[in-house]
Amino acid sequence: MTEHRQELEQTANEMVAEGKGILASDESNSTMTKRLDAVGVESTEESRRRFRELMFTTEGAEEHISGVIMYDETIRQSTGDGTPFPELMASRGMIPGIKVDTGAKPLAGSPDEKVTEGLDGLRERFEEYRELGARFAKWRGVITIGDHLPSRYCIDVNAHALARYAALAQEAGITPIVEPEVMMDGEHSIDRSEQVTGDTLRAVFSELARQRVLLEGMVLKPNMVLSAYDNPDQASIEEVAERTLALFKRVVPASVPGIVFLSGGQTDEAASAHLSAMNKIGGVPWELSFSYGRALQGAPLKRWGGEESNVTDAQSVFAHRAHCNGEARFGRYSDELEQEAVAA
Ligand code: 13P
């Protein structure tokens, strides 16, 4: 880890550079198939490649996108004219990243919960991904809130696996994104969200310390503290921002360079508004940024719908979402900004 210290820190800082955030286009083939099915596009290696190419070649994307997380299939793919995706990104100033977990699987002994797999052979896989151009990686643990859930067992095994992954990434000179996602599906209150997110982050940082992970050379990717989506009593934008920051000040060490939130099924507008409100409050030791999947890609995917003739329009929609979230990095997202593209 010390061997790569400078590189790990530099990559982490570039990932959370001012005004920029991360594009999470690392859906596994099965998740991407669901997303494509939803807009009536058949999922093939080529249709997945074409949608990714549309985003990666959007003019000006690099103004707001610091890095891109890819899936194993995607990092091996190229543009239509034969430029490998990692090479294209690097030439445009976007850092290539790779999702290395192999998915959340049922947790033995607690079948309603999950544990993320992918540690076997990971050291060797990191070597290969580095050769393919990856400079950062991602691993997502999933924590579900329910009656009597999550169990301490589930939090601990996921925290342990996240730290094992992060230590191996740093050994390879690859900056880890550590993503413990507390799901916001269901009806739970924002109080419960805060409690479980706090328990999870405390366990994660305890394991990261025990496993000697360099906090300066990693990026945290958490959920925001929200009311569950089916709870009729929804917290306001300001309350979400204040409670998320208050909790994180208690549990996230100041040495972590940046926090990149996941969107987790929030609407595009809510994801931008929450991030903007947090940056407006400010006064925290970390950069507050985004690593959005659905909140950056959902709208352009819909606009594209698999039609070549829609590529330019879909790219404008993607550029707009990237711009809105880039402005949210400065606390400057607004309804007026949101409407700009609709008018254009
Ligand atoms: P969402 O922003 O759609 O939650 O995706 C981010 C991500 O990478 C989840 O692992």
Residues whose N, C-alpha, C, O or C-beta is under 5 A from the ligand:
A	BS01	13P	A24 R140 L262 S263 G264 G265 S291 Y292 G293 R294 A295
